[in-house]
Amino acid sequence: MWVYKVRCEYKYVETQGICLVYSINGMDFIYDHITDKEKEDPLIVAVASSEPSISIETLTKNSEYLLLEELHPLIFPVEIDKHSTLPEEVQ
């Protein structure tokens, strides 16, 4: 059985601004909004600026793919490593 890595990082999401984007094995699939204070933090802005931006369309397609493959870690029981980070609502 595969063990997957779920990570998060600050990225620009088109039409949303800086968000916390979650990826599974490098595939971005969902994002969380961050506070205005976080959006103004110079370190967060620098991190987000160093990453390529992503579109809502790409996130939607990736999320749909994970659903079809039953690999969406927020919906299905996916084996994730101990360092994985999921959105707070599902932890």
Backbone as CSV, one residue per row, in Angstrom:
resi,resn,N_x,N_y,N_z,CA_x,CA_y,CA_z,C_x,C_y,C_z
1,MET,0.845,-1.191,0.000,0.000,0.000,0.000,0.881,1.242,0.000
2,TRP,0.462,2.223,-0.756,1.186,3.490,-0.855,0.937,4.356,0.370
3,VAL,1.944,5.103,0.773,1.803,6.126,1.801,1.982,7.469,1.100
4,TYR,0.991,8.333,1.243,0.982,9.609,0.536,1.423,10.739,1.455
5,LYS,1.946,11.806,0.849,2.377,12.997,1.582,1.413,14.130,1.280
6,VAL,0.803,14.675,2.313,-0.059,15.851,2.163,0.683,17.023,2.798
7,ARG,0.935,18.023,1.989,1.668,19.206,2.450,0.849,20.453,2.140
8,CYS,1.208,21.548,2.778,0.552,22.819,2.476,1.612,23.903,2.376
9,GLU,1.306,24.890,1.538,2.197,26.030,1.389,1.389,27.221,0.899
10,TYR,1.927,28.395,1.151,1.255,29.617,0.714,1.508,29.824,-0.769
11,LYS,0.428,30.053,-1.512,0.514,30.314,-2.939,-0.548,31.335,-3.316
12,TYR,-0.316,31.972,-4.453,-1.352,32.832,-5.019,-2.336,31.945,-5.768
13,VAL,-3.612,32.044,-5.402,-4.679,31.355,-6.111,-5.390,32.432,-6.917
14,GLU,-5.457,32.219,-8.229,-6.067,33.222,-9.103,-7.466,33.578,-8.618
15,THR,-7.767,34.828,-8.580,-9.024,35.456,-8.130,-9.208,35.429,-6.611
16,GLN,-8.326,34.757,-5.870,-8.467,34.657,-4.415,-7.350,35.349,-3.648
17,GLY,-6.215,35.540,-4.277,-5.060,36.102,-3.582,-4.250,34.995,-2.922
18,ILE,-3.522,35.350,-1.870,-2.690,34.366,-1.181,-3.593,33.455,-0.353
19,CYS,-3.374,32.163,-0.497,-4.132,31.151,0.246,-3.168,30.068,0.706
20,LEU,-3.627,29.231,1.607,-2.871,28.060,2.032,-3.343,26.908,1.155
21,VAL,-2.466,26.431,0.276,-2.818,25.422,-0.720,-2.289,24.065,-0.259
22,TYR,-3.153,23.064,-0.303,-2.799,21.701,0.099,-2.535,20.853,-1.133
23,SER,-1.515,20.002,-1.037,-1.181,19.103,-2.140,-0.963,17.697,-1.606
24,ILE,-1.247,16.720,-2.456,-0.955,15.329,-2.122,0.074,14.852,-3.136
25,ASN,1.217,14.434,-2.627,2.345,14.035,-3.473,2.608,15.056,-4.582
26,GLY,2.527,16.333,-4.242,2.849,17.410,-5.167,1.698,17.910,-6.029
27,MET,0.519,17.287,-5.928,-0.641,17.715,-6.725,-1.544,18.596,-5.865
28,ASP,-1.595,19.889,-6.198,-2.464,20.811,-5.472,-3.919,20.410,-5.680
29,PHE,-4.715,20.404,-4.578,-6.094,19.965,-4.742,-7.134,20.773,-3.973
30,ILE,-6.725,21.577,-3.021,-7.687,22.362,-2.239,-6.939,23.523,-1.583
31,TYR,-7.692,24.543,-1.187,-7.053,25.668,-0.512,-7.928,26.167,0.635
32,ASP,-7.281,26.845,1.563,-7.956,27.530,2.668,-7.641,29.013,2.563
33,HIS,-8.624,29.836,2.853,-8.381,31.272,2.939,-7.566,31.550,4.198
34,ILE,-6.793,32.606,4.156,-6.033,33.021,5.334,-6.526,34.396,5.761
35,THR,-6.134,34.819,6.954,-6.586,36.098,7.486,-5.899,37.259,6.757
36,ASP,-6.500,38.426,6.866,-5.891,39.626,6.267,-4.524,39.884,6.878
37,LYS,-4.397,39.627,8.179,-3.108,39.823,8.847,-2.046,38.906,8.240
38,GLU,-2.417,37.656,7.984,-1.476,36.721,7.356,-1.117,37.178,5.950
39,LYS,-2.098,37.693,5.214,-1.851,38.143,3.846,-0.875,39.317,3.792
40,GLU,-0.755,40.058,4.883,0.149,41.206,4.946,1.515,40.854,5.532
41,ASP,1.666,39.656,6.040,2.930,39.221,6.635,3.993,39.135,5.531
42,PRO,5.101,39.868,5.674,6.133,39.884,4.626,6.699,38.490,4.301
43,LEU,6.834,37.642,5.303,7.359,36.297,5.069,6.379,35.473,4.227
44,ILE,5.091,35.549,4.555,4.074,34.816,3.797,3.998,35.333,2.366
45,VAL,4.073,36.653,2.205,4.063,37.243,0.854,5.278,36.759,0.068
46,ALA,6.436,36.720,0.708,7.659,36.273,0.035,7.553,34.800,-0.375
47,VAL,7.037,33.972,0.512,6.879,32.543,0.201,5.911,32.370,-0.970
48,ALA,4.755,33.033,-0.889,3.755,32.912,-1.954,4.296,33.423,-3.284
49,SER,5.099,34.475,-3.236,5.666,35.043,-4.461,6.699,34.118,-5.101
50,SER,7.299,33.255,-4.297,8.323,32.349,-4.827,7.723,31.091,-5.448
51,GLU,6.425,30.882,-5.261,5.741,29.707,-5.807,4.920,30.107,-7.028
52,PRO,4.750,29.191,-7.985,3.867,29.514,-9.118,2.418,29.630,-8.643
53,SER,1.674,30.557,-9.235,0.263,30.692,-8.860,-0.518,29.530,-9.466
54,ILE,-1.730,29.320,-8.962,-2.560,28.217,-9.436,-3.978,28.729,-9.650
55,SER,-4.669,28.154,-10.599,-6.037,28.580,-10.888,-7.050,27.718,-10.150
56,ILE,-8.223,28.273,-9.947,-9.332,27.516,-9.352,-9.654,26.324,-10.257
57,GLU,-9.580,26.535,-11.569,-9.870,25.459,-12.517,-8.926,24.267,-12.313
58,THR,-7.641,24.537,-12.142,-6.674,23.461,-11.929,-6.938,22.746,-10.607
59,LEU,-7.201,23.514,-9.561,-7.520,22.896,-8.271,-8.756,22.011,-8.371
60,THR,-9.765,22.479,-9.093,-10.999,21.711,-9.262,-10.738,20.421,-10.031
61,LYS,-9.989,20.520,-11.118,-9.667,19.329,-11.915,-8.869,18.320,-11.090
62,ASN,-7.889,18.806,-10.349,-7.079,17.909,-9.521,-7.928,17.245,-8.448
63,SER,-8.795,18.012,-7.821,-9.666,17.474,-6.778,-10.621,16.427,-7.362
64,GLU,-11.180,16.706,-8.541,-12.076,15.746,-9.201,-11.333,14.456,-9.542
65,TYR,-10.109,14.578,-10.014,-9.297,13.399,-10.326,-9.095,12.544,-9.069
66,LEU,-8.736,13.205,-7.968,-8.524,12.466,-6.715,-9.810,11.789,-6.248
67,LEU,-10.939,12.439,-6.447,-12.223,11.819,-6.102,-12.470,10.578,-6.955
68,LEU,-12.233,10.664,-8.255,-12.434,9.516,-9.145,-11.536,8.342,-8.781
69,GLU,-10.315,8.650,-8.372,-9.363,7.605,-8.002,-9.501,7.166,-6.537
70,GLU,-10.454,7.786,-5.829,-10.672,7.524,-4.396,-9.398,7.774,-3.589
71,LEU,-8.703,8.852,-3.958,-7.477,9.243,-3.271,-7.581,10.617,-2.621
72,HIS,-8.781,11.170,-2.564,-8.946,12.491,-1.953,-8.869,12.307,-0.436
73,PRO,-7.821,12.827,0.210,-7.604,12.545,1.630,-8.638,13.161,2.574
74,LEU,-9.480,14.066,2.077,-10.520,14.629,2.931,-11.807,13.810,2.851
75,ILE,-11.892,12.906,1.887,-13.102,12.124,1.654,-12.887,10.628,1.908
76,PHE,-11.744,10.124,1.469,-11.476,8.691,1.530,-10.377,8.382,2.544
77,PRO,-10.361,7.166,3.064,-9.304,6.768,4.013,-8.000,6.491,3.269
78,VAL,-7.228,7.531,3.074,-5.960,7.445,2.356,-4.834,7.355,3.380
79,GLU,-3.909,6.443,3.163,-2.756,6.289,4.048,-1.806,7.465,3.821
80,ILE,-1.644,8.316,4.851,-0.751,9.473,4.735,0.381,9.350,5.744
81,ASP,1.507,9.957,5.432,2.657,9.874,6.332,2.439,10.721,7.587
82,LYS,3.272,10.505,8.570,3.088,11.165,9.869,3.367,12.665,9.824
83,HIS,3.992,13.143,8.768,4.298,14.566,8.646,3.247,15.322,7.823
84,SER,2.234,14.619,7.396,1.208,15.236,6.563,0.411,16.285,7.335
85,THR,-0.057,17.286,6.591,-0.846,18.367,7.157,-2.166,18.448,6.425
86,LEU,-3.270,18.297,7.164,-4.615,18.428,6.596,-5.257,19.693,7.144
87,PRO,-6.267,20.216,6.437,-6.986,21.377,6.983,-7.499,21.093,8.390
88,GLU,-7.538,22.115,9.232,-7.906,21.933,10.642,-9.280,21.306,10.835
89,GLU,-10.244,21.594,9.951,-11.602,21.084,10.114,-11.675,19.566,10.062
90,VAL,-10.706,18.915,9.404,-10.763,17.456,9.252,-9.781,16.709,10.123
91,GLN,-8.968,17.392,10.886,-7.973,16.722,11.699,-8.564,16.029,12.859
